[in-house]
Amino acid sequence: MNRLIEATLEHGLIPPVVMEFPGITVGGAFAGTGGESSSFKYGYFNETVKFVEIVLGNGDIIPASNQENQDLFHGASGAVGSLGITTLLELQLVQAKRYVKATYQSVKSIPEAIARVREGTLSPELDYVYSIIFSKEHGVVVTGYLTDDLPATAQVQSFSNASDPCYYLHVKEKTFRSVEPITEYIPLAEYLFRNDRGGFWVGASAFEYFKFPFNKITRCGLSRKYVVHDLALPYSTVEEFINYTTESFGIWPLWLCPLRQIRSPTLHSRYSETEANSSTLKPMLNVGLWGFGPDQHDTFVAKNRELECKLRDLRGMKWLYAHTYYKEDEFWEMFDRQWYDGLRKKYKAETLPSVWHKVRVDLNAQRQAIDSLWGSRAVQFLASGRTVGHPESH
């Protein structure tokens, strides 16, 4: 993604939706689900794509767009490569400017954060809106717009130099005791990849992890107890869902990202309610839940299953890059299987793994992997960080 931005900025342009990690590929953003702080305005990343070239399961290479093979163009987005491999894309671009004028508004409750995010999305002048929730009592709503104007007294903040802060810690410290909004100017590329250092706050887990050795045994345990989910819900149920995750997982911070819905059928997160005009789909609010889950494997799986059930009860859906524990019949209750299977047949994709096979967690294989490394009890002991032994590092 960073190479794309370097190329487009040379012409004074940027994609409307930019994945916030430099290493995310353009093809991956199209085939998966890509939503960022501009998605309230432009939708998912795939909605800014004008044309793709796809290699089908039989080796044929065909174009797809809103004018040609439209059903494949729409269906391949979010299908994680199960309808073919995307090898070429044409993107929409918008005018770039030198800075993002970012404003940080401290909020003191979850309902206030949700309301202020919704309010921000209704402002036509804003280009970016989202929220970081540090606790039930402290959150920040971040809004921003593109500008070339830099007042003489303005503070310019970067996040990529060796001495620069991690973005989320910077925002937290600036707003912890502040009631009034705080504004700063961020160079455009610095804003787009502001969360690269520390991987939002996921990188902080490494510091907990390095209390014990980093090797093939402990890596296995860590990857199987880490919760990484993006979960899109109607605004009306987000507060209840956060109350649930607080009680069941205790993970903070949380990332709230407003999303413009995509039409069905689709493999992206969505729900069917419309605005009063009966044609515009209501927006969704995404909750980024990233942190440690239970140490014990069976408990970890059970908690994730519980989360999936709660999410469905609240009319939400997870992004399919995440650990997915749905059984196959449960999975297809959420999506239009007849539509999807029709695309698989029409475009010679039936020899490829299906989307469910690609995103599901194979619990039997996972259990065998755990048991093969010193036995499950040893792995769980090591993964919990209660040892300082020194097996051979790799």
Summary of the structure (lengths in Angstrom):
residues: 394
radius of gyration: 21.6
end to end distance: 29.4
largest distance: 63.9
contacts: 1228
relative contact order: 0.14
helix: 36%
strand: 21%
